Amino acid sequence: MTHGGFNIPSPSSLRHDESNTPFPYYFVGDEAFPLSRNLLRPYSSRTLDNTKRIFNYRLSRGRKSIECVFGMAAEKFAVLNGPIRCRDPTTVNDIIKSACILHNFVRKREGIEYRPHDTAQMDETAEVPTNIRVRDMSIHEGSSATTLRNYFF
């Protein structure tokens, strides 16, 4: 990841962010991972104020959703339960993409569409919140990992 081997897309604007500032794509990790440009992790529990605690909570919810989906996919596809025994990275990518596509196909066919918990009770016609706070920060392609994380709280 630090050497650009993941082919991460270029930064793009966040939905509902009125500033239309391009924001980089990132992975979500836990405390075991180092903070880096494309890897967000929670703040240390030693330096938490209320705002950082809320950020950690939201990041944790996102990570748990991802872990849940991966658990469901691994339950259906044993190939995801351990190391994929293949030396060709292109084939490994194809295996993972195929598992994702088949997982989504099965869920859709079973009539189980994904809905985030936050929207489960919302009416389909509910409006998207427009009171999202615009930051007094400048985010650009060269922004540090700390600046990117601070942008969210």
C-alpha positions as CSV (number, residue, x, y, z in Angstrom):
1,M,0.0,0.0,0.0
2,T,2.8,2.4,0.8
3,H,4.4,1.6,-2.6
4,G,1.3,2.3,-4.7
5,G,0.6,-1.4,-5.4
6,F,-3.1,-1.3,-4.7
7,N,-4.1,0.9,-7.7
8,I,-6.3,3.1,-5.4
9,P,-8.5,5.5,-7.4
10,S,-7.7,9.2,-7.6
11,P,-9.4,11.4,-4.9
12,S,-12.9,12.5,-5.6
13,S,-15.6,14.7,-3.9
14,L,-17.5,13.3,-0.9
15,R,-21.2,13.0,-1.3
16,H,-23.2,15.8,0.4
17,D,-20.0,17.8,1.0
18,E,-20.8,21.3,-0.3
19,S,-17.2,22.2,-0.7
20,N,-16.7,19.6,-3.4
21,T,-13.1,19.1,-2.2
22,P,-11.5,15.9,-3.6
23,F,-10.9,13.5,-0.8
24,P,-8.7,10.4,-1.2
25,Y,-10.0,6.8,-1.0
26,Y,-8.8,5.0,2.1
27,F,-8.9,1.7,4.0
28,V,-10.4,1.4,7.5
29,G,-8.2,-0.2,10.1
30,D,-8.1,-0.7,13.9
31,E,-5.5,0.4,16.4
32,A,-3.1,-2.3,15.3
33,F,-2.4,-0.5,12.0
34,P,-0.3,2.7,11.5
35,L,-2.0,5.8,10.3
36,S,-1.2,6.5,6.7
37,R,-2.5,8.4,3.7
38,N,-4.8,5.6,2.6
39,L,-5.4,3.9,5.9
40,L,-7.6,5.6,8.6
41,R,-7.4,4.3,12.1
42,P,-9.0,5.4,15.4
43,Y,-7.4,8.0,17.7
44,S,-5.4,6.6,20.6
45,S,-7.6,6.1,23.7
46,R,-5.1,8.2,25.7
47,T,-5.9,11.4,23.8
48,L,-9.7,11.3,23.4
49,D,-11.9,14.2,23.8
50,N,-15.6,13.9,22.9
51,T,-15.2,14.8,19.2
52,K,-12.4,12.2,18.8
53,R,-14.5,9.6,20.7
54,I,-17.4,10.2,18.2
55,F,-15.0,9.8,15.3
56,N,-13.7,6.5,16.7
57,Y,-17.3,5.3,17.2
58,R,-18.2,6.1,13.6
59,L,-15.0,4.6,12.2
60,S,-15.6,1.5,14.3
61,R,-19.2,1.1,13.0
62,G,-17.9,1.3,9.4
63,R,-15.2,-1.3,10.1
64,K,-17.7,-3.6,11.8
65,S,-20.0,-3.4,8.8
66,I,-17.1,-4.4,6.5
67,E,-16.2,-7.3,8.8
68,C,-19.8,-8.5,8.9
69,V,-20.0,-8.6,5.1
70,F,-16.7,-10.4,4.8
71,G,-17.9,-12.9,7.4
72,M,-21.0,-13.6,5.3
73,A,-19.0,-14.0,2.1
74,A,-16.4,-16.3,3.8
75,E,-19.3,-18.4,5.1
76,K,-20.5,-19.0,1.5
77,F,-17.1,-19.3,-0.1
78,A,-14.5,-21.4,1.7
79,V,-11.7,-19.9,-0.5
80,L,-12.0,-16.8,1.7
81,N,-11.4,-18.6,5.0
82,G,-7.6,-18.6,4.7
83,P,-4.7,-17.8,2.4
84,I,-5.7,-18.1,-1.3
85,R,-3.3,-20.7,-2.7
86,C,-2.4,-19.1,-6.0
87,R,0.8,-17.4,-7.0
88,D,-0.7,-15.1,-9.7
89,P,-2.0,-11.8,-8.3
90,T,-4.4,-11.3,-11.2
91,T,-6.0,-14.7,-10.5
92,V,-6.3,-13.9,-6.8
93,N,-8.0,-10.6,-7.7
94,D,-10.4,-12.5,-10.1
95,I,-11.2,-15.0,-7.3
96,I,-12.0,-12.2,-4.9
97,K,-14.0,-10.2,-7.4
98,S,-16.0,-13.4,-8.4
99,A,-16.8,-14.1,-4.7
100,C,-18.0,-10.5,-4.3
101,I,-20.2,-10.6,-7.4
102,L,-21.6,-14.1,-6.5
103,H,-22.3,-12.9,-2.9
104,N,-24.2,-9.9,-4.1
105,F,-26.1,-12.0,-6.7
106,V,-27.1,-14.5,-4.0
107,R,-28.2,-11.8,-1.6
108,K,-30.3,-10.1,-4.3
109,R,-31.8,-13.4,-5.4
110,E,-32.7,-14.3,-1.8
111,G,-34.4,-10.9,-1.6
112,I,-31.9,-9.5,1.0
113,E,-30.8,-6.1,-0.2
114,Y,-28.2,-4.3,1.8
115,R,-29.5,-1.3,3.8
116,P,-27.3,0.4,6.4
117,H,-28.8,0.3,9.9
118,D,-29.0,4.1,9.9
119,T,-31.5,4.1,7.0
120,A,-33.5,1.0,7.9
121,Q,-36.2,3.1,9.6
122,M,-36.0,6.0,7.1
123,D,-38.7,6.6,4.6
124,E,-37.6,6.2,1.0
125,T,-38.5,9.8,0.3
126,A,-36.5,11.2,3.3
127,E,-34.2,14.0,2.4
128,V,-30.5,13.8,2.7
129,P,-29.1,16.0,5.5
130,T,-27.8,19.2,4.1
131,N,-26.4,20.6,7.4
132,I,-23.1,18.9,7.0
133,R,-20.5,21.1,8.4
134,V,-18.0,22.5,5.9
135,R,-14.4,22.4,7.3
136,D,-12.1,25.3,7.4
137,M,-9.4,23.0,6.1
138,S,-7.7,22.6,2.8
139,I,-7.6,19.0,1.6
140,H,-5.6,18.2,-1.4
141,E,-3.8,15.2,-3.0
142,G,-0.7,15.8,-0.9
143,S,-2.5,16.2,2.5
144,S,-1.0,14.2,5.4
145,A,-2.8,11.3,6.9
146,T,-3.4,13.2,10.2
147,T,-5.0,16.1,8.2
148,L,-7.3,13.7,6.3
149,R,-8.4,12.0,9.6
150,N,-9.0,15.4,11.3
151,Y,-11.2,16.5,8.3
152,F,-13.9,14.0,9.5
153,F,-14.3,15.4,13.0
